[in-house]
Amino acid sequence: MRTVIFDLDGTLADTSGDLLAAANSCFDAMGMAVRLEPKADAGTALRGGRAMLSLGIERETGQAAQAALLDAQYPALLRAYEQAIDVHTVMYDGAMDAVERLRSDGFAVGICTNKPEYLAEILMTKLGVRGAFGSLVGADTLAVRKPDPEPFFEAVRRAGGDAARSCLIGDTITDHSTARAAGVPSVLVTFGPGARAGQADIRALEPDALLDHFNELPALAVRLLGA
């Protein structure tokens, strides 16, 4: 079965607002005045919790964050994020219409994310879309994470698909590298915070395709994977 696997943060949904809010709650708890901003720092949010903590601490102190401090604050960030995981998060325009069209056209669909699996499950359930995806593989589902290709292959397997006729939809060099390591087509979106922060870099990666809007995806999937 032809299979389309999606990254989550910055690809299917803009999760940056809730991620930044969780980081800011940590700065509050540490007595820091620094705040990460939704527009300016959205790209950093999609690089993960430690990246956000590092950025805020460096802005506050003028020094690079120590690994021990990041390790101490990271669990608190995850707890804050879990408690308010869907306040600002929205699915990108046309995302679920494209997923349903793919399914109706006989594609398997799944998710491969570097978000912890339990948080991804909570988020997709709260957004009411978990049932549309045949698989969800997170950062800690296996012993390795993207850009290692094995989580991608596992997402394909769990979705009931065929890795030989699959592709990965993502938004960063991590997704691009994962697809290359798996030997499958790489599609990068141009509308997420990560892409907007570095359009030239996204295009310089030379993915197999760029996706400007989800309404283009069903036809693109056929072009890449066959009818």
N, C-alpha and C positions, 0 to 999 in steps of 0.2 A: 504494500500500500504506500502510495506517495505520502510524504510526511513533511509538515512544516513545524519547526520548533522555534519558539519565541523566547527571547530574553524578556525579563519583566520590567525592571526599573529603567525608565527612559525609552522603552520600546513599546510595550503594551500600555503602560500607565506612567503618568507624571507623579512620582511619589516624593519628589524633592521637598515639598512644603512640610510634610509630616516628618521626614528625616531631619530637616533643619530644626524643626521645633524640638525634637528629641535632643539634638546636640545642644541647643540653647538652654534646655532644662538642666543639662549637666553643668554648663557654665554658671548658671544660677546657683546650683548646689555648691560649686567650688568658690563662690563669692566673686566671680569675674563679671565685669561689665560688658565684655565683648558679646556681640550678637552676629550670627550669620544671617545674611539677607536672602529672601526668596529669589530675587532676580539675579543678583550678582553672584551668588554662591550655589546656584542650582546644580551646576556641573560638578562641583565638589561633592554635593550630597550623593550623587549617583556613583561616586567612587567608593562609598562605604563609610561606616561609622568612624573608623580610625582616621580617615582622611579629613572628616569634618572636625573631629576633636583636635587633630594636629593643627589645622588652619586656625581655629579659634584660639588655641593656646599660644600659638606663635604670634598672632595679632595682639593678644593681651600682654604677653611678656617680652616680646621681641626676641625670643629664643626658641629654638626647635624643641618640640615636646619630647620629654623623656619616655622611653618605651614603657617603663614601670607605671607611669601616670596614665598612659593610654590604656594599658592592660587593666588598671584599676577602674577607670571610668567606662570602659566599653560595656560591661554588663549593665551598668546603670542606664546607659543610652538605650540598650535593647529593651529594658523594662519600660522606659518612658515611651519608646516607640510603640511597643505592643499595646500600651494603654490608650494610645491616641493614634492608631495606625491608619485611619481612613477619614480623618477630619478634612484634609485638604486634597487628598489624592483623587485623581480623576483618570478614567480610561481615555486614551487618545481618540480623537474624532474618527469614527468609522472602524475602530479596532474590532469590536465584537461583530459588527455586520460582516467584516471580512472573514473572521473566524467561522461564523455560521455559514457563509457562502462556501468556504473551503470544505467544511464538513459535508455540506449538501452535495458538493462535487466529488465526494469520495476520498478526500484527503484525511489522514490522521493529523491531529494537532496536539502539541504539548508545550511545556514550559521548561526551560533550563536556565536557572538564575543563580547568581552568587549571593543572593539573600538567604539567610538561614531558612531551612525548609519550613519550620513551624511558623515563622513569620509570614512567609509567602502563602502558606495554606490559610492562615488567619485572614490575611488581606484579601485574597481572591474570594474567600467565602463571604466576607463582609461586603464586598463589592457585588456579590450575587452572580459571579461568573465562573466559579470553580468548576462547575459541572460541564462546562463547554470544552474543557481540556482533558485529553486522555491521560496525561501524565504531568507531574510536577516534580522536578528534581532540583534540590537546593544546594547551597554551598557545602552543607554537612551531610547530605544524603549518602555520599560515598566518601572514601578516604581522600579523594582528590577533587578539585574544583576547576572550573574554567580558568585558564585556557587549555587545560588537559582535555582531550576529546571524550574521555570516558563518560562524564556526566551527560554530554550530548547524546552519545550512543545509548545510554540508559534511558534517557527521555524518549528516544525513538522506540526502544524496545517496549517500554511501559505503555506507550501510546498504541502499540500494535502495528507499528510501521516498519518500513524497510530502509535501513541506513543507506543503501545504494541508490535510493530515490528520495533523498531528503535534503533539506536546506535549513539554514539558521538565520533568523531575522534578529538583528541586534542593533546596537547604537555606538559601540566603542571598539577600540583596538582589541580588547579582550575577546569580544564576540567574533571579530574578524579572524583572530589568531586561532580560536577554537574551531571555526569552520575550516580553516586551512589545515589544521592538524587532523581533522576528521576526514579531509578530502571531499568536502561537500561545498556547494555554492554558499557564498557569503552575501547577505543582503543587509545593508546598513540604512537606518532611517535618518532622514535629514531634519526632522521636526522636534526631536527631544532636546532637553537642556545640554546634554553632552555633545550632541552634534552642533548645536548652535554656538557652543563655546569654541568650536574648532572645525568649522566647515572645511577649511583647506586641508586639515589633517585627515578628516574623514574621506575626502575625495582622493587624497594622496595614497591611501591604502589600496586603492583600486579594487574595491569589492566587485563581485560579479554583477551586482545591481545596487542602485540607490533607490530608496522608497520615499517619495515626497508626501504621499497620503495613502492611507490604508485602502482607499477605493481602487488603487492600482494593483493590490496584492493578488487577487484571484487570477488575473491574466498573467501576472509576472510568475506566479507559481507554476502555471501551465507551461510557460516559456522555458523555465529552468528545469522542470522535472518531467515534462511531457504530459500528453493528454491521457 
